[in-house]
Amino acid sequence: MEDSPAKGVEDDEDSVRTMNAKNGARSQLESDMEAFLAKGGAIVQVDTNVTADPPSKPVSRYGGRPI
């Protein structure tokens, strides 16, 4: 056998680092939202069926090449 740490121990350390990073991002987001709202900003919930990029008109290529 090799003298390396158990795989579960490495996974636990990685997940703790990931959780710490996510918690840091959450707290940063929360403070940014509070600052935004304090300046008079508003948060509006968008319906799920709304898209930012509407579908484009299909391009016809019929007869586009010479015979």
N, C-alpha and C positions, 0 to 999 in steps of 0.2 A: 504494500500500500504506500501511497505518497504521503508526505508530511504537509498536506495543504488543509486549510480550514474546510469544514463541512459546507456543502453547497447551501444548505438552509441558512447558515450564518451569513454568508455573502448576500443572499437574497434579502435577509432582514435588514442588513446595513443599507443596501440599495433602496429598499422601500422606505426606510426612515429618511434617507436623503431626499427621496422623491416627495414624501409627505411634507418635509420641511420646506422644500421649494414651492410646493402647491400652497401651503399655508402662507408663505411669504407673498406669493402672487395674489392670494385672496385678500390679505390685509392691505396690500397696495391698491387693489381694485376698490376695496371698500373705502379707503381714505380718498381716492380719486373721485369716487361717486359722491361722497359727502361734500368735498370741495366744489364739485360741479353744481350740486343742488344748493349749496350755500350761496353761490354766485347768482342764483335765480334760474338755473337750468332746469329742464323738465325731462323726465324719462317717459317715453311713449311706447306702449307695447304694440308691435306690428302683428297683424293677422298672419297665420301660418301659410295662407295661400298667396301672399304677396311676394313677388320676386323683384330683385334689383335690376335684373337684366331681362327685359321682355324678349320674347322670341322674335327673330328677324324674318323678313319675308324671304321665302325660298327663291333661289336664283335659278332661272331657267337656262339651260345650256343647249336647248334644242336648236339645231342648225348653227351651232357655233363654230363648227369645223368646216373647212372647204372640202369639196368633193374630190 
